[in-house]
Amino acid sequence: MFMKDQEFQETILKGIGGSPGICIGKAYLVDKEGVDVVKKYVVPAESLSGEVGRFKTAVKNARAELQRIIDKTPQELRQHAQILETHMLLLEDKMIYDRTIDLIEKERVNAEWALKKVVSLVKPMFESMSDDYLKQRAEDITHVSDRIMENLVGADQVNIARIDKRVILVARDLSPAETSQIQLERIKGFVTNRGGRASHTSIIARTLEIPAVLGVGNATLTIKNDDIIIVDGKAGIVVVNPTEQTLLETEERRERYDIQKAMVARRSHLPAQTRDGSRISVMGNIELPEEVVSVLDHGGDGIGLYRTEFQYLSRPDFPGEDMLFDNYKDVIDVMGTRPVTIRTLDINGDKAVNYIRDSHELNPALGLRAIRYCLQKPEIFKTQLRAILRAAAFGNVRILIPMISGIEEVDQTIRLLDEAARCLEQQGVAHKRDIPLGIMIEVPSAVVAADILAEKVDFFSIGTNDLIQYTLAIDRGNRHVAHLHQPLHPAILRMIKRTCDVAREKGIPTYMCGEMAAEPLYAPILLGLGVDELSMNPQAIPLVKDAIRSIDSKDIDDFMNAVMGMTTPDAVEALLAETYGAVVNKIEHLKQE
């Protein structure tokens, strides 16, 4: 137990839960001063080439530092090396590297000022995206520019690996490179002013299974070295100078959390089988190849959604076929015989790629995105299709096409797949053409025309995030109407039911990969509607499997007849609580723990 002076007042800081868990310990402030304070000065014309050379040298040194960190990355984080390799690419991204050099030469300013100005222009492009994961890529821009800046200003490098105390790190920010140097026997957890749950730093923290709270804002101003602090990575709370009573309560809560975590971990690898023997596949959604380990650790039966957009972001140009193939094969190799569902490129809209010059649209959510974009850029699309077909030769691959609104898009996609396969065949390249082809059901027209579409594809995958948005005309990023984004809205339930009914009639399965699948409380309804497979973020898998094991599917028919007669989301939720009260209470208890 930590002893503390009662003159210090307990303070609670709120942030974002980056990695679950609870830790108590002394704060260790990571000093990263000197990078933010940049002064502007004019560089004489005769010195411009030297200033450009100074910037290039700083980038070269930053690259060497990252390479040394990659080489020393511990085994448990080897799957995250690609994050750092992405940062290596960002070091010479045209939007940062070339524009900084241009600014130095055109405005005759020092490299530090030019870099700071360029980053201030580039970051908002990512921060304005509605997708939280893609929004967090602005943090990658910051981490890379900070590393260059440290070399320019001669700031001392943060070396997490040299910390020899048992402490909790407190920093303005921690880059993935810094987080990957954490020694688990010394660092209990960490707190940062910046960052979010979808950041790479947060992903690495979850892999290390250490508590982390990010985006606190003023942590480094409020917390002092050696302050006793509590980090609750699930609630997103930091308690500074806790009272003795708070310490006692936290210790008890931490013990309960550890016990519950161990219990859930033991059960997570059991099949998701209802009490009467019906088995449901529960899969994981991933963004990056390294996240596949988390799916397995949480008991996932496969990859239900492999989003491929990140491989096209934070790059100076489109990725090549070999790079895409290597990324896909990395995931397939780890998953073995388990299914891997690769969704084709879904960019533009709120996922604009910085090297696409014609990406500005007044209403990108209804514009040239996903399959619409790919069919207008067939060579780019075929590069990805070739990579997928090549990777399919090594495992159990399914291909998923996003934003399908009509049969013509499916026909064109099949033609391009056939062309890609014929080309690979002629070149003697190993591949597999006979793989399941599925489409995302996320546009109302796809639901209405489901009977037509089912004739051409092997499975449906319902993307509830967009289906709800488009059906109810709700912009999820608009705070004025976000409360109307209701998964249990009768119209949404009818959309899902029609999709499942048509699929069953046509002899194909229906999967779900949107956020609705990750809510364990909805499991009885989704099973009752006829969804055959659920896919979600890996951390949600254990609780959803627990919920499924609590259900007797023989009782679902009467329940669903009542559900489909409800006229409001609140009425559906009340019926859910009334019918499955024990399941609901159990899940709520586990979620709170």
C-alpha positions in Angstrom: 0.0 0.0 0.0 1.3 3.5 -0.8 1.6 6.0 2.0 0.6 9.5 1.1 0.6 13.0 2.7 -3.0 14.1 3.4 -2.2 17.7 2.4 -2.5 16.7 -1.2 -6.0 16.8 -2.6 -7.4 14.0 -4.7 -7.9 15.0 -8.3 -9.7 13.1 -11.0 -8.6 13.5 -14.6 -10.8 12.2 -17.5 -9.5 10.9 -20.8 -9.9 8.0 -23.2 -9.5 4.4 -22.2 -6.7 3.3 -24.5 -6.0 -0.1 -22.9 -8.1 -1.7 -20.1 -6.7 -2.6 -16.7 -6.0 -0.8 -13.4 -2.6 0.1 -12.0 -1.4 2.2 -9.0 2.0 3.6 -8.7 4.4 6.6 -8.8 4.2 9.0 -11.8 7.3 9.4 -14.0 7.1 12.4 -16.3 8.7 11.9 -19.6 10.3 15.2 -20.6 9.8 16.0 -24.3 10.2 19.8 -24.1 11.9 21.7 -26.8 10.0 20.3 -29.8 6.8 22.5 -29.6 8.6 25.8 -29.2 9.8 26.8 -32.7 11.0 30.2 -33.7 10.9 31.5 -37.3 13.9 33.2 -38.9 14.9 34.2 -42.4 17.6 32.2 -44.1 19.9 34.1 -46.6 19.6 32.9 -50.2 23.2 31.7 -50.2 22.4 29.5 -47.1 19.3 27.8 -48.4 21.0 24.7 -49.8 22.6 24.2 -46.4 19.2 24.6 -44.6 17.7 22.0 -47.0 20.7 19.8 -46.3 20.1 20.2 -42.5 16.5 19.1 -42.9 17.5 16.1 -45.0 20.1 15.1 -42.4 17.5 15.3 -39.7 15.2 13.0 -41.7 18.1 10.6 -42.3 18.9 10.5 -38.6 15.3 10.0 -37.7 15.1 7.1 -40.1 18.3 5.5 -38.5 16.8 5.9 -35.1 13.5 4.1 -36.1 15.5 1.3 -37.7 17.5 0.7 -34.5 14.2 0.6 -32.6 12.7 -1.8 -35.1 15.8 -4.0 -34.8 15.5 -4.1 -31.0 11.7 -4.6 -30.9 10.9 -7.4 -28.3 9.4 -10.6 -29.6 5.9 -9.9 -28.2 5.7 -6.8 -30.3 7.3 -8.1 -33.5 3.9 -8.1 -35.2 3.7 -4.3 -34.6 6.9 -3.6 -36.5 4.8 -2.6 -39.5 3.6 0.4 -37.6 7.2 1.7 -37.3 7.9 0.8 -40.9 4.9 2.9 -41.8 6.5 5.8 -39.9 9.7 5.2 -41.9 7.7 5.7 -45.1 6.0 8.8 -43.6 9.5 10.4 -43.1 9.8 10.9 -46.8 6.2 11.2 -47.7 5.8 13.9 -50.4 3.2 15.8 -48.4 5.8 16.3 -45.6 9.2 15.9 -47.1 8.8 17.6 -50.4 6.6 20.4 -49.1 8.9 21.2 -46.3 11.8 21.6 -48.7 9.7 23.7 -51.1 8.7 26.0 -48.2 12.3 26.4 -47.1 13.4 27.4 -50.6 10.3 29.6 -51.5 9.8 31.4 -48.2 13.5 31.4 -47.2 12.7 30.1 -43.7 14.4 27.8 -41.3 13.7 24.0 -41.5 12.0 23.9 -38.1 9.5 26.6 -39.0 8.8 25.1 -42.5 8.2 21.6 -41.0 5.9 23.0 -38.4 3.9 24.9 -41.0 3.6 21.9 -43.3 2.4 19.6 -40.5 -0.2 22.2 -39.5 -1.6 22.0 -43.0 -1.5 18.2 -43.4 -2.9 17.1 -40.0 -6.3 18.7 -40.5 -6.9 16.5 -43.6 -6.9 13.5 -41.3 -8.5 15.2 -38.2 -11.5 16.1 -40.3 -12.3 12.5 -41.2 -15.4 11.1 -39.4 -13.9 7.6 -39.1 -12.2 7.5 -35.7 -9.4 5.1 -36.7 -8.5 7.2 -39.7 -8.7 10.4 -37.7 -6.0 9.0 -35.4 -3.6 8.8 -38.3 -3.0 12.5 -37.6 -1.2 11.3 -34.6 1.2 9.4 -36.8 2.0 12.6 -38.7 2.7 14.2 -35.3 5.0 11.4 -34.1 7.0 11.4 -37.3 7.4 15.2 -37.5 8.3 15.3 -33.8 11.1 12.9 -34.4 12.5 15.0 -37.3 12.1 18.1 -35.1 14.0 16.6 -32.3 16.9 16.0 -34.6 16.7 19.6 -36.0 16.6 21.3 -32.6 19.0 18.9 -30.9 16.5 17.8 -28.2 17.4 14.9 -26.1 15.8 11.7 -27.3 13.3 10.0 -25.0 14.6 6.5 -24.1 11.9 4.6 -22.4 14.0 1.4 -22.3 16.5 3.1 -19.8 13.9 3.8 -17.1 15.0 1.5 -14.2 12.1 2.2 -11.8 8.7 0.6 -11.3 6.6 3.6 -12.4 3.6 4.9 -14.5 4.7 7.0 -17.4 3.1 10.5 -17.9 3.8 12.3 -21.1 2.4 14.8 -23.5 2.4 12.0 -26.0 4.1 8.6 -26.6 4.8 7.5 -30.1 4.5 3.8 -31.2 8.3 3.8 -31.3 8.6 4.9 -27.7 5.7 2.6 -26.5 7.4 -0.4 -28.1 10.4 0.2 -25.9 8.4 -0.3 -22.7 9.9 -2.9 -20.3 6.9 -4.7 -18.7 8.8 -5.4 -15.5 9.3 -1.7 -15.0 6.4 0.2 -16.6 3.0 -0.4 -15.0 1.0 1.8 -17.4 0.9 5.2 -19.0 -1.0 8.5 -19.3 -0.8 10.9 -22.2 -2.2 14.4 -23.0 -2.8 13.4 -26.6 -4.0 10.4 -28.5 -7.1 8.2 -28.7 -8.3 4.6 -28.6 -7.7 4.0 -32.3 -4.1 5.3 -32.2 -1.2 3.0 -32.9 0.1 3.7 -29.4 -3.2 2.5 -27.9 -3.1 -0.7 -30.1 0.4 -1.5 -28.8 -0.6 -0.8 -25.2 -3.5 -3.4 -25.6 -1.0 -5.9 -27.0 1.3 -5.3 -24.0 -1.8 -5.5 -21.8 -0.9 -2.6 -19.7 -3.4 0.1 -18.5 -3.4 3.3 -20.5 -5.4 6.5 -20.5 -4.9 8.8 -23.5 -6.2 12.2 -24.5 -6.2 13.6 -20.9 -5.2 17.1 -22.1 -3.6 18.5 -19.0 -2.0 15.4 -17.4 1.6 16.7 -17.6 0.5 20.0 -16.0 -1.5 18.4 -13.2 0.7 15.4 -12.3 4.2 15.8 -10.8 7.0 13.4 -10.6 6.5 10.8 -7.8 2.8 11.7 -7.3 0.8 8.6 -6.5 -1.7 8.0 -9.3 -4.3 5.5 -10.3 -4.8 4.6 -14.0 -8.1 3.0 -14.9 -7.7 2.2 -18.6 -11.3 0.8 -18.9 -13.0 3.9 -17.5 -10.5 6.3 -19.0 -9.8 7.9 -15.6 -6.7 9.0 -13.8 -6.8 9.7 -10.0 -4.0 11.9 -8.8 -3.0 11.8 -5.1 -5.9 9.4 -4.2 -7.2 9.2 -0.6 -6.6 6.1 1.5 -10.3 5.2 0.9 -9.9 5.5 -2.9 -6.7 3.4 -2.8 -8.5 0.6 -0.8 -11.5 0.6 -3.2 -9.3 0.6 -6.2 -7.2 -2.3 -4.9 -10.4 -4.3 -4.5 -11.6 -3.3 -7.9 -8.3 -4.3 -9.5 -8.5 -7.7 -7.8 -12.0 -8.2 -9.2 -10.9 -7.1 -12.6 -8.0 -9.5 -12.7 -10.2 -12.4 -11.6 -12.8 -11.5 -14.2 -10.3 -11.1 -16.9 -8.8 -14.5 -16.2 -12.3 -16.1 -16.2 -13.3 -14.4 -19.5 -9.9 -15.4 -21.0 -10.5 -19.0 -20.1 -14.0 -19.0 -21.6 -13.2 -17.0 -24.7 -11.8 -20.0 -26.5 -14.9 -22.1 -25.9 -17.3 -22.2 -28.9 -20.2 -19.7 -29.1 -22.8 -22.3 -28.8 -26.4 -21.7 -27.6 -27.8 -23.8 -24.7 -29.6 -26.0 -27.2 -26.6 -26.6 -29.4 -26.7 -24.0 -32.2 -23.2 -22.8 -32.9 -22.4 -19.3 -34.2 -19.1 -18.1 -35.6 -17.7 -15.1 -33.8 -15.0 -13.3 -35.8 -12.7 -10.3 -35.5 -12.5 -7.1 -37.4 -8.9 -5.8 -38.1 -7.3 -2.8 -39.7 -3.7 -3.9 -39.6 -2.0 -7.3 -40.0 -0.5 -7.1 -36.5 -4.1 -7.0 -35.0 -4.6 -10.6 -36.0 -2.9 -11.8 -32.9 -5.5 -10.0 -30.8 -8.3 -11.8 -32.6 -6.8 -15.2 -31.7 -6.0 -14.1 -28.1 -9.7 -13.2 -27.6 -11.0 -16.4 -29.0 -12.0 -15.3 -32.5 -13.0 -17.9 -35.0 -11.5 -16.0 -37.9 -11.3 -12.6 -39.6 -14.8 -11.4 -40.6 -13.6 -8.0 -41.9 -10.1 -7.1 -42.9 -10.2 -3.4 -43.7 -7.5 -2.7 -46.3 -7.6 1.1 -46.4 -4.7 1.8 -44.1 -2.3 0.3 -46.6 -3.3 3.1 -49.0 -3.0 5.9 -46.4 0.0 7.8 -45.2 1.8 6.9 -48.4 3.2 9.0 -51.3 1.5 6.8 -53.9 -0.6 3.7 -54.4 0.9 0.5 -52.9 2.2 -2.2 -55.3 0.8 -5.7 -55.7 3.7 -7.4 -53.9 3.3 -5.1 -50.8 -0.4 -5.8 -50.6 0.2 -9.6 -51.2 2.7 -9.7 -48.3 0.3 -7.9 -45.9 -2.6 -10.3 -46.8 -0.4 -13.4 -46.6 0.9 -12.3 -43.2 -2.6 -12.4 -41.8 -3.5 -15.7 -43.6 -0.4 -17.4 -42.4 -1.3 -16.6 -38.7 -4.9 -17.6 -39.1 -4.1 -21.0 -40.7 -7.3 -22.7 -41.8 -9.6 -20.1 -40.2 -11.4 -17.8 -42.7 -10.0 -14.4 -43.6 -12.5 -12.0 -45.2 -10.6 -9.3 -47.1 -12.7 -6.2 -47.9 -11.6 -4.4 -51.0 -10.6 -0.7 -51.0 -13.1 1.7 -49.4 -11.4 5.1 -49.9 -12.6 8.6 -50.6 -15.6 9.7 -48.8 -14.2 10.3 -45.3 -11.2 8.1 -46.1 -9.6 10.4 -48.7 -6.0 9.4 -49.8 -3.6 12.3 -49.9 -2.3 11.5 -53.3 -5.7 11.5 -55.0 -6.0 15.0 -56.3 -9.6 14.9 -57.3 -10.9 13.8 -54.0 -12.8 16.9 -52.9 -16.6 16.3 -52.9 -19.4 18.3 -51.4 -21.0 15.2 -50.0 -18.4 12.4 -49.9 -20.6 9.9 -48.0 -22.8 9.8 -51.1 -20.0 10.3 -53.6 -17.2 8.4 -55.4 -16.2 5.9 -52.7 -15.6 2.2 -52.2 -16.7 0.1 -55.2 -17.7 3.2 -57.2 -14.1 4.5 -57.0 -12.6 1.1 -57.7 -14.6 0.6 -60.8 -13.6 4.0 -62.1 -9.9 3.1 -61.4 -9.8 -0.5 -62.7 -6.0 -0.8 -62.8 -5.8 0.2 -59.1 -8.6 -2.2 -58.3 -7.1 -5.1 -60.4 -3.8 -4.6 -58.5 -5.6 -5.3 -55.3 -7.6 -8.2 -56.7 -4.4 -9.8 -58.0 -2.9 -9.6 -54.6 -5.9 -11.1 -52.9 -6.1 -14.0 -55.4 -2.4 -14.7 -54.9 -2.8 -14.7 -51.1 -5.8 -16.9 -51.4 -3.5 -19.8 -52.5 -2.2 -19.9 -49.0 -5.3 -20.1 -46.9 -9.1 -19.8 -46.4 -9.8 -16.4 -48.1 -13.1 -14.7 -48.7 -13.4 -11.4 -50.7 -15.9 -8.7 -49.7 -17.0 -5.8 -51.9 -18.2 -2.6 -50.1 -21.0 -0.2 -50.9 -22.8 -2.3 -53.5 -26.0 -0.6 -54.6 -26.9 -2.7 -57.7 -26.2 -5.8 -59.8 -24.1 -3.9 -62.4 -21.4 -3.3 -59.8 -21.3 -7.0 -58.9 -21.1 -8.0 -62.6 -18.2 -5.6 -63.3 -16.4 -6.8 -60.2 -16.7 -10.4 -61.3 -15.3 -9.5 -64.7 -12.3 -7.8 -63.2 -11.7 -10.8 -60.9 -11.8 -13.1 -63.9 -9.4 -10.8 -65.8 -7.0 -10.8 -62.8 -7.1 -14.5 -62.5 -6.5 -15.1 -66.3 -3.5 -12.7 -66.2 -2.0 -14.6 -63.2 -2.6 -17.9 -64.9 -0.8 -16.7 -68.1 2.1 -15.4 -66.0 2.3 -18.7 -64.1 1.8 -17.0 -60.7 0.3 -19.1 -58.0 -3.2 -18.0 -57.1 -6.8 -19.2 -56.3 -9.8 -17.9 -58.2 -12.4 -20.1 -56.7 -13.0 -18.2 -53.4 -16.3 -17.0 -51.9 -17.3 -13.6 -53.1 -19.5 -11.5 -50.8 -21.0 -8.0 -50.8 -21.6 -5.5 -48.0 -25.2 -4.8 -47.4 -25.0 -1.2 -46.2 -27.1 0.7 -48.8 -31.0 0.4 -48.7 -31.1 -0.4 -52.4 -29.0 -3.5 -51.7 -31.6 -4.7 -49.2 -34.5 -4.0 -51.6 -32.7 -5.8 -54.4 -31.2 -8.6 -52.2 -33.0 -11.3 -54.1 -31.3 -10.1 -57.4 -27.9 -9.7 -55.8 -28.0 -13.1 -54.0 -28.0 -14.8 -57.4 -24.5 -13.5 -58.1 -22.7 -13.8 -54.7 -21.8 -16.4 -52.1 -22.6 -14.4 -49.0 -24.0 -11.1 -47.6 -22.2 -9.1 -44.9 -24.3 -6.5 -43.2 -22.4 -3.3 -42.4 -24.7 -1.8 -39.8 -22.8 1.5 -39.3 -23.5 2.7 -42.9 -26.9 0.8 -43.2 -28.2 2.8 -40.2 -26.7 6.0 -41.5 -28.2 5.7 -44.9 -31.6 4.2 -43.9 -32.3 6.8 -41.2 -30.5 9.7 -43.0 -28.2 10.2 -40.0 -24.7 11.7 -40.1 -23.0 9.9 -37.2 -20.4 12.7 -37.0 -23.1 15.4 -36.5 -23.7 15.9 -32.8 -27.1 17.4 -33.4 -28.5 14.2 -34.9 -26.1 11.5 -33.6 -28.7 10.5 -30.9 -31.0 9.3 -33.7 -28.4 6.6 -34.8 -30.5 3.7 -33.3 -29.6 0.1 -34.1 -32.9 -1.1 -32.7 -35.1 1.2 -34.9 -37.9 -1.0 -36.4 -36.8 0.0 -39.9 -33.3 -1.3 -39.2 -34.6 -4.6 -37.8 -36.8 -5.0 -40.8 -33.8 -4.3 -43.1 -31.8 -7.0 -41.4 -34.6 -9.5 -41.4 -35.3 -9.1 -45.1 -31.6 -9.5 -45.9 -31.4 -12.7 -43.8 -34.7 -14.1 -45.2 -33.7 -13.6 -48.8 -30.2 -15.1 -48.2 -31.8 -18.2 -46.6 -34.2 -18.6 -49.5 -31.3 -18.3 -51.9 -29.1 -20.7 -49.9 -26.3 -18.3 -48.9 -25.3 -17.2 -45.4 -25.6 -13.7 -43.9 -22.8 -12.2 -41.8 -22.7 -9.0 -39.8 -19.5 -6.9 -39.3 -20.8 -3.5 -38.1 -20.8 -2.2 -34.5 -24.2 -3.7 -33.8 -22.5 -7.1 -33.9 -20.2 -6.1 -31.1 -23.0 -5.3 -28.6 -23.6 -8.5 -26.6 -27.0 -7.3 -25.5 -28.2 -7.5 -29.1 -27.1 -11.1 -29.6 -30.6 -12.6 -29.0 -32.1 -10.3 -31.6 -29.4 -10.9 -34.2 -29.7 -14.7 -33.8 -33.5 -14.4 -34.0 -33.2 -12.3 -37.2 -31.1 -15.1 -38.8 -27.6 -13.7 -38.8 -25.2 -16.7 -39.3 -21.9 -15.1 -38.2 -20.9 -12.0 -36.2 -17.7 -10.0 -36.6 -16.4 -7.3 -34.3 -13.4 -5.6 -32.7 -11.4 -8.3 -31.0 -11.9 -7.0 -27.4 -15.7 -7.6 -27.8 -15.4 -11.2 -28.8 -15.4 -12.8 -25.3 -18.5 -11.0 -24.0 -20.5 -11.7 -27.2 -19.6 -15.4 -27.0 -20.7 -15.4 -23.4 -24.0 -13.9 -24.4 -24.6 -16.5 -27.1 -23.9 -19.3 -24.6 -26.6 -17.9 -22.4 -29.3 -18.1 -25.0 -31.7 -21.0 -25.8 -32.6 -20.5 -29.5 -35.7 -22.6 -29.1 -37.3 -19.6 -27.2 -36.3 -17.0 -29.8 -39.2 -17.4 -32.3 -41.9 -16.1 -29.9 -39.6 -13.3 -28.7 -38.9 -12.2 -32.3 -42.5 -12.2 -33.2 -43.0 -9.7 -30.4 -39.9 -7.7 -31.4 -41.1 -7.2 -34.9 -44.4 -5.9 -33.6 -42.7 -3.1 -31.6 -42.9 0.4 -33.0 -40.0 2.2 -31.3 -36.4 1.4 -30.3 -37.2 2.0 -26.6 -40.0 -0.6 -26.8 -37.6 -3.2 -28.4 -35.0 -2.5 -25.7 -37.6 -2.9 -22.9 -38.8 -6.2 -24.3 -35.2 -7.3 -24.6 -34.6 -6.5 -20.9 -37.9 -8.2 -19.9 -37.2 -11.4 -21.9 -33.5 -11.8 -21.4 -33.2 -10.0 -18.1 -30.7 -12.5 -16.6 -28.5 -12.4 -19.6 -28.7 -8.6 -19.8 -27.8 -8.2 -16.1 -24.9 -10.6 -16.4 -23.5 -8.8 -19.4 -23.9 -5.4 -17.8 -22.1 -6.7 -14.7 -19.2 -8.0 -16.8 -18.9 -4.8 -18.8 -18.8 -2.7 -15.7 -16.1 -4.9 -14.2 
